[in-house]
Amino acid sequence: MPRPISRLKGQSLQIIWWTMACFMLIEGCVNFSPSRSYENTLINYEAASGLSTNGLAGQTLTIQANQPWQKSGMHVSPGSTIKILAIGKWSQAPAFNVWSGPEGLAGTGKEVPWVKANALMGKIGTEGHPFEVGPERELRATREGELYFTINDPFDWVKDNSGSMQVTVYLQSGTGAMPKDQSPIQVQTPTPKRTIEQTKRTALIIGNSHYEIGELRNPQHDAQDIAHTLKQQGFAVTLQLDSTQEQMEKAISDFGRTLYQGGVGLFYYAGHGVQVDGENYLIPVGTFIESESDVRYKAVNVGQILGKMGEARNGLNIVILDACRDNPFSSGFRSSTRGLAVVGSVTAKGTLIAYATSPGKVASDGETRNGLYTKHLLKNIQTPGLPVEQVFKRVLQGVEQETNGKQSPWTSSSFSGDFYFVKE
């Protein structure tokens, strides 16, 4: 007997919706075309590359989804070079709980990009031709106008985008060639360059001491003293003591959003740290680890911090790990590896990672208020006129001398600029 037409229609709609849902879960935030044609609008920009942002003051703004074109507050002139960086947490179909961002797709553990190539759109002037931004875009203006942004909606008839993107714009004015049909316009005054010491300084400091197993004497003191010293040097500091896994991950997430405002970022951790299969993990308090397999789910991977720093693309990010105390959970580990592993390569440009001791070795917790490594670090970051590389070199020399070579701090760096904790 034939099925009723209404029932067939209902099943067809279900199939359509399930097909859309499955497609989104497989693809994540899919690519899509602009919601309208811009073929006849004025193209007032050209491709550019090679702009260094180290000496420029970036301006960060938040672009909301499901909103019309939003003003950036930045006016560009012909010849101005613009570099745009974007991250965000947004969804083209929030009803399906499909969001961008490193937390991935709900229930799948699959990581998806923060920003698809044509998710964020920009334009110069109200009548300008829109261009795709993606996570990074560089171009040169050929006409004058204000910079606008919008989050592109693939389904204009639904208007179901949700979330936002943080967009940082670096602007370097110039005197590029002007179109023949445009009268001369006075070029904007160049943005003053700033040395890296003058930029925003942000730090997240975590010290974990009171573990149920393997309690440590000094990490809280170390964290408090580092935080106090960095505040004196102009850092905006967030200090966390005896943090749980949830507290640590939230602090790192908040830290990452702050880093996207530009400048210098510094992460310092004192407490227990272990390596599993070449990956480094920081141990929260209030966690019980019986075996190596527990670490991935109950500890914090150092890669989370490095990932946030890489996304921010700051001129300099510093990671300091005084986390190489002996593993208190070693009895449940098959591997006999001690200490931390050195990150194979520092992929984020402008990143310096400092370890309290060399790979696979254990650091001293210290007999006084501070751990041995942090004691020498505190001394040297307060020395005026000392470049950042020399700070860690002197820490190495001091620790090796005090331990007769038994503990050798380690540094890995992709930073090629100049930075001083304290200028002369």
Secondary structure, DSSP 4 states (H G I P E B T S, - for coil): -PPPHHHHHHHHHHHHHHHHHHHHHHHSS-----SS--TTSB--EEE------TTS--EEEEEETT---EEEEEEE-TT-EEEEEEEEEEESBGGGTB--STT-STTT-----SS-TTTEEEEESTTBPPEE-TTEEEEEESS-EEEEEEE--S-TTT---EEEEEEEEEEE-------TTS---PPPPPPPP--GGGS-EEEEEEE----SSS--SSHHHHHHHHHHHHHHTT-EEEEEES--HHHHHHHHHHHHHHHTT-SEEEEEEES-EEEETTEEEEPPTT----SHHHHHHHSEEHHHHHHHHHHHT-SEEEEEEE--S--TTGGG-S----S-PPPS---STTEEEEESSSTT------SSSS-HHHHHHHHHHTSTT-BHHHHHHHHHHHHHHHTTTS---EEEE---S--BSS--
